[in-house]
Amino acid sequence: MGRGPLAPAKAVRLALAAAVLVPLRFVAGMLVLLLYYLVCRVCTLCADEDDGRPRLAGWRRKAVLRCGCTLSRAMLFVFGFYWIRETDRRIPNAEDVDQDQPEELGRPGAIVSNHVSYVDILYHMSASFPSFVAKESVSRLPLVGLISKCLGCIFVQRESKSSGSKGVSGAVTERVLEVCKDKNTPLMLLFPEGTTTNGDYLLPFKTGAFLASAPVQPVILRYPYRRFSPAWDSMDGARHVFLLLCQFVNYMEVVRLPVYYPSEQEKKDPKLYANNVRKLIAMEGNLILSNLGLADKRVYHASLSGSSLPGVQHQKDD
């Protein structure tokens, strides 16, 4: 967890990495980010806008997509993920399946994945370049703000309680349905757990990704490690990024499962749909099902830091 005392040999190794490896990786990462920002800036020049977001099509969309995938993989390389082991579990006897069946059943509207680290987003961007949900404040950040708009992110105000607000679930459902109808709309990337874990467990799924009753693409991420875990679950972000950059090699394993098409019963019951997909991911990824949630994680973090939580934070998150 990066909190315990270090042996002298490990302390020396960490000091050397902090002095040499971290500065190099930081500079390389900033150059990759800046390069992609410039690509997005060029592609959005004189482009039409839709609710403050650039409407990209044709060569603009292709440039943003291809450069985004390539540079996301470059960023993973900067973080030490030199090789990624990927497994694609096809449907058995695929040659015997009617080739028209998937199209009749519908295009998947979202990628649903277990959530282990902020690195998850980089991988999915390098593999399929989906859009995802982000706080509205992200759209105003330097560099990242324009990039997130080009990704087609859904910006939400979680604290908004106005009657005119669709809420996170409503916005996600609307986008998922749009993805199913329009092949040019990027897939949604959703983490139904709502928070990160240590990579060994799978928390209860929220139903937002399943309210549209659309097919989903399950993906399983694992991060084998020897010294420091890439899983972000027990410390602040800056400390975790620093220690991750100090590790010369990091490992990632990815398993892509076949598209999950909901049954009629699952379409009528989003909770059943979410639970069945969760059980499938747990079984195929050898993950342990846990009934804990974000509120319990906050209590855990508070106990690690020796602080107490206000009673309101113990309530179940929507």
WOZI-V733412 format. One record per run of one state. SS is the DSSP state (@ for helix, = for strand, . for the rest). FROM is the first residue (numbers start at 1). LEN is the number of residues. If there is no record, write none. Layout:
ss & from & len
SS & FROM & LEN
SS & FROM & LEN
This chain:
ss & from & len
. & 1 & 7
@ & 8 & 36
. & 44 & 5
= & 49 & 2
. & 51 & 2
= & 53 & 2
. & 55 & 4
@ & 59 & 20
. & 79 & 5
= & 84 & 5
. & 89 & 5
@ & 94 & 3
. & 97 & 4
@ & 101 & 5
. & 106 & 4
= & 110 & 4
. & 114 & 5
@ & 119 & 9
. & 128 & 3
= & 131 & 5
@ & 136 & 5
. & 141 & 3
@ & 144 & 7
. & 151 & 3
= & 154 & 3
. & 157 & 10
@ & 167 & 15
. & 182 & 6
= & 188 & 3
. & 191 & 10
= & 201 & 2
. & 203 & 5
@ & 208 & 3
. & 211 & 5
= & 216 & 7
. & 223 & 14
@ & 237 & 10
. & 247 & 5
= & 252 & 9
. & 261 & 3
@ & 264 & 5
. & 269 & 1
@ & 270 & 16
. & 286 & 2
= & 288 & 2
. & 290 & 4
@ & 294 & 12
. & 306 & 5
@ & 311 & 4
. & 315 & 4
